[in-house]
Amino acid sequence: MKLQTLSTGIGLLATGAIALTGTPVSAASFTAADAVGAGCVGQTTCTVNGFSLTASKTGVNSPEMTQKTEGGILGIGIAKNSDNLNFRDTANGDPSGGEIDRDETLKVLFPSLGSLDALQLSFMYQPGVFADKVFEKARITALDAAGNLLGLFADLTVTGNTTAVTTSGGVSNVSPSVVGGGGSYLLSNLFGGQEIGGFAITALSNGSATSFRNSDFTLSAVSTTAAVPEPATLLGLGVVGGLMAASRRNKKSV
């Protein structure tokens, strides 16, 4: 009986702490290495750390996720066939060597509704690097829990060796967009911390360059935080629960 009372007391204290501090209920994340370890490479869909990943490609029924390393950075991309990433094989290979191209989309659904705190995209370069002729550009589109569009998107565009601009949140360089570098950028606080169910990423044309000479990139990491009920809501639920318990006791005593 004493143990039960102690456990109940700790539970009440924890609930009170959440209500007073607004501490996030949970955080979730994964890296490209996690996705590789979860067996995503070679698959059209996979689950990693509770996240659901789905690859799509125009005109291809079952494209496959790929892995690629450049400048010490690992990224997840998409190809028609993950076993043939030879861009010189124009018939069966992949134009970008396994990156996410303009006709490809990687959809990522969260374990639960929450904010997209951090997103790392890699292999984004500038003219003259790895035969690229443009400042590469990516689009991130917000989704609901069912994977439907929410009407929110953010664009990331490389502007120099270690610089880029974004239309939402902040951006910092992880690895430079130069030969030998990973062209990797970390986006933070996307969509102003709004609660979403996931996102989709694709490359955007930035000029008239064709094939691998235009935008393509990979996904390296994702971090989210689950939304927390307002303290007033939590306290209100506690009051309602208390009233219901008191009502049951009163009924038993009558």
C-alpha positions as CSV (number, residue, x, y, z in Angstrom):
1,M,0.0,0.0,0.0
2,K,2.8,2.4,0.9
3,L,4.6,1.6,-2.4
4,Q,1.4,2.3,-4.4
5,T,1.0,5.6,-2.6
6,L,4.6,6.6,-3.3
7,S,4.2,5.7,-7.0
8,T,1.1,7.7,-7.2
9,G,2.8,10.7,-5.6
10,I,5.7,10.6,-8.0
11,G,3.3,10.4,-10.9
12,L,1.4,13.5,-9.6
13,L,4.7,15.4,-9.1
14,A,5.8,14.5,-12.7
15,T,2.5,15.7,-14.1
16,G,2.8,18.9,-12.1
17,A,6.4,19.4,-13.4
18,I,5.2,19.0,-17.0
19,A,2.3,21.4,-16.4
20,L,4.5,24.1,-14.8
21,T,7.7,23.8,-17.0
22,G,6.2,22.8,-20.4
23,T,8.9,20.2,-20.8
24,P,8.7,18.5,-24.2
25,V,7.0,15.1,-24.0
26,S,9.4,13.5,-26.4
27,A,12.1,14.1,-29.0
28,A,12.9,11.9,-32.0
29,S,15.7,11.9,-34.6
30,F,17.6,9.8,-37.1
31,T,20.7,10.1,-39.2
32,A,21.7,8.6,-42.6
33,A,23.7,6.0,-40.7
34,D,20.6,5.0,-38.8
35,A,18.7,4.6,-42.0
36,V,21.5,2.5,-43.5
37,G,21.5,0.4,-40.3
38,A,17.7,0.0,-40.5
39,G,18.0,-1.5,-44.0
40,C,16.5,1.4,-45.9
41,V,19.0,1.2,-48.8
42,G,17.5,-0.7,-51.7
43,Q,14.0,-0.2,-50.3
44,T,11.1,2.1,-51.5
45,T,9.8,2.4,-48.0
46,C,11.3,1.8,-44.6
47,T,11.0,2.7,-40.9
48,V,13.9,4.1,-38.8
49,N,13.6,5.2,-35.2
50,G,9.9,5.5,-35.6
51,F,10.1,7.6,-38.8
52,S,8.5,6.4,-42.0
53,L,10.5,7.0,-45.2
54,T,9.1,6.7,-48.7
55,A,10.9,7.3,-52.0
56,S,9.2,8.3,-55.2
57,K,10.4,9.0,-58.7
58,T,8.4,10.2,-61.8
59,G,7.8,7.3,-64.2
60,V,9.3,4.6,-61.8
61,N,7.0,2.4,-59.8
62,S,9.4,1.3,-57.1
63,P,12.5,3.5,-56.8
64,E,15.1,2.6,-54.2
65,M,16.8,4.6,-51.4
66,T,20.5,4.8,-51.8
67,Q,23.5,5.7,-49.6
68,K,26.4,8.0,-50.7
69,T,29.4,9.5,-49.0
70,E,31.3,12.6,-50.0
71,G,33.7,14.6,-47.9
72,G,33.1,12.4,-44.9
73,I,29.4,13.1,-45.0
74,L,26.9,10.2,-45.4
75,G,23.5,10.9,-47.1
76,I,20.4,9.1,-48.2
77,G,19.2,9.5,-51.8
78,I,17.0,7.9,-54.4
79,A,17.7,6.0,-57.6
80,K,15.8,3.7,-60.0
81,N,18.2,0.9,-59.0
82,S,20.4,1.3,-55.9
83,D,22.8,-1.3,-57.3
84,N,23.7,0.9,-60.3
85,L,24.6,4.5,-59.5
86,N,26.8,5.0,-62.5
87,F,25.8,8.4,-64.0
88,R,27.6,7.5,-67.2
89,D,25.2,4.6,-67.8
90,T,22.4,6.8,-69.2
91,A,20.1,3.9,-69.8
92,N,20.2,2.2,-66.4
93,G,22.3,4.2,-64.1
94,D,21.5,7.3,-62.0
95,P,22.2,10.8,-63.3
96,S,23.3,12.1,-59.9
97,G,25.0,9.0,-58.6
98,G,22.3,8.2,-56.1
99,E,21.2,11.7,-54.9
100,I,17.7,13.1,-54.8
101,D,17.0,14.6,-58.2
102,R,14.4,17.1,-59.5
103,D,12.0,14.2,-60.5
104,E,12.4,12.4,-57.1
105,T,10.9,13.0,-53.7
106,L,11.7,11.6,-50.3
107,K,8.8,11.7,-47.9
108,V,9.5,11.5,-44.1
109,L,6.6,11.1,-41.6
110,F,7.3,11.6,-37.9
111,P,6.6,9.1,-35.1
112,S,4.0,11.7,-33.8
113,L,3.0,15.3,-34.6
114,G,5.7,17.7,-33.7
115,S,8.0,20.5,-34.8
116,L,10.9,20.0,-37.3
117,D,13.8,21.3,-35.2
118,A,16.7,20.4,-37.4
119,L,17.2,19.0,-40.9
120,Q,20.6,18.3,-42.5
121,L,20.9,18.2,-46.3
122,S,24.1,17.4,-48.0
123,F,26.0,17.4,-51.4
124,M,24.7,20.8,-52.3
125,Y,27.3,22.5,-54.4
126,Q,28.0,25.6,-56.5
127,P,29.0,26.2,-60.1
128,G,32.3,24.5,-61.0
129,V,32.2,21.8,-58.2
130,F,31.7,18.2,-59.4
131,A,30.6,19.5,-62.8
132,D,27.7,21.4,-61.3
133,K,26.6,24.6,-63.2
134,V,24.2,26.0,-60.7
135,F,23.9,27.0,-57.0
136,E,22.0,24.0,-56.0
137,K,18.5,24.4,-54.5
138,A,16.2,22.1,-52.4
139,R,12.6,22.4,-51.3
140,I,11.2,21.1,-48.0
141,T,7.4,20.8,-48.0
142,A,5.4,20.3,-44.7
143,L,3.0,17.4,-44.5
144,D,0.2,16.4,-42.1
145,A,0.2,13.0,-40.3
146,A,-1.4,11.3,-43.3
147,G,1.3,12.7,-45.7
148,N,-0.9,15.4,-47.3
149,L,0.4,18.8,-48.2
150,L,-0.2,21.5,-45.6
151,G,0.6,24.5,-48.0
152,L,3.9,25.3,-46.2
153,F,7.3,25.0,-47.8
154,A,10.9,26.2,-47.4
155,D,13.7,26.5,-50.0
156,L,17.4,26.2,-49.3
157,T,19.8,27.6,-51.8
158,V,23.6,27.5,-51.7
159,T,25.3,30.9,-52.2
160,G,29.0,30.2,-51.7
161,N,31.7,27.9,-50.2
162,T,30.1,27.8,-46.8
163,T,27.0,29.9,-47.2
164,A,23.3,29.3,-48.1
165,V,20.0,31.0,-47.7
166,T,16.7,29.6,-46.6
167,T,13.1,31.0,-46.8
168,S,12.3,29.6,-43.3
169,G,14.2,29.2,-40.1
170,G,18.0,29.4,-39.9
171,V,20.9,27.7,-41.7
172,S,24.5,26.9,-40.9
173,N,27.2,25.1,-42.8
174,V,28.4,21.7,-41.7
175,S,30.8,20.9,-44.5
176,P,31.9,23.3,-47.4
177,S,30.4,23.3,-50.9
178,V,33.9,22.8,-52.5
179,V,35.7,19.9,-54.1
180,G,36.4,17.4,-51.3
181,G,33.7,18.9,-49.1
182,G,30.3,17.5,-48.2
183,G,28.3,20.5,-49.2
184,S,26.2,20.0,-46.0
185,Y,23.9,22.4,-44.4
186,L,21.9,22.3,-41.1
187,L,18.4,23.9,-41.2
188,S,16.9,24.9,-37.8
189,N,13.4,25.9,-36.6
190,L,11.7,25.2,-39.9
191,F,8.2,26.5,-40.3
192,G,8.5,28.5,-37.0
193,G,8.2,25.4,-34.9
194,Q,4.7,24.7,-36.2
195,E,3.3,21.3,-35.4
196,I,3.4,19.1,-38.5
197,G,3.3,15.4,-39.3
198,G,6.3,15.2,-41.6
199,F,7.9,16.7,-44.7
200,A,8.9,15.9,-48.3
201,I,12.1,17.0,-50.0
202,T,13.0,17.4,-53.6
203,A,15.5,19.2,-55.8
204,L,14.5,22.4,-57.6
205,S,15.9,23.6,-60.9
206,N,18.0,26.7,-60.6
207,G,18.7,27.7,-64.1
208,S,18.6,25.8,-67.4
209,A,21.4,23.3,-66.8
210,T,20.4,19.7,-67.4
211,S,20.8,16.4,-65.6
212,F,23.4,16.2,-62.8
213,R,24.6,19.7,-63.7
214,N,21.5,21.1,-61.9
215,S,20.3,20.6,-58.3
216,D,20.5,17.3,-56.5
217,F,21.3,16.4,-52.8
218,T,20.9,13.9,-50.0
219,L,19.3,13.7,-46.6
220,S,21.8,13.3,-43.7
221,A,19.8,13.9,-40.4
222,V,16.4,14.8,-39.0
223,S,15.4,16.0,-35.5
224,T,11.9,16.6,-34.2
225,T,10.2,17.5,-30.9
226,A,6.7,16.3,-30.1
227,A,4.2,19.1,-29.3
228,V,3.3,19.6,-25.6
229,P,-0.2,20.4,-24.4
230,E,-0.5,23.9,-22.9
231,P,0.0,23.9,-19.1
232,A,-3.5,25.2,-18.6
233,T,-4.8,22.3,-20.6
234,L,-2.9,19.8,-18.4
235,L,-4.0,21.4,-15.2
236,G,-7.6,21.5,-16.5
237,L,-7.4,17.8,-17.3
238,G,-6.2,17.2,-13.7
239,V,-9.1,19.2,-12.3
240,V,-11.6,17.3,-14.4
241,G,-10.0,14.0,-13.3
242,G,-10.2,15.0,-9.7
243,L,-13.9,16.0,-10.0
244,M,-14.7,12.7,-11.7
245,A,-12.9,10.7,-8.9
246,A,-14.7,12.7,-6.2
247,S,-18.0,12.1,-7.9
248,R,-17.4,8.4,-8.0
249,R,-16.6,8.4,-4.3
250,N,-19.7,10.4,-3.4
251,K,-21.8,7.9,-5.4
252,K,-20.3,5.0,-3.5
253,S,-21.0,6.6,-0.1
254,V,-24.7,7.3,-0.8
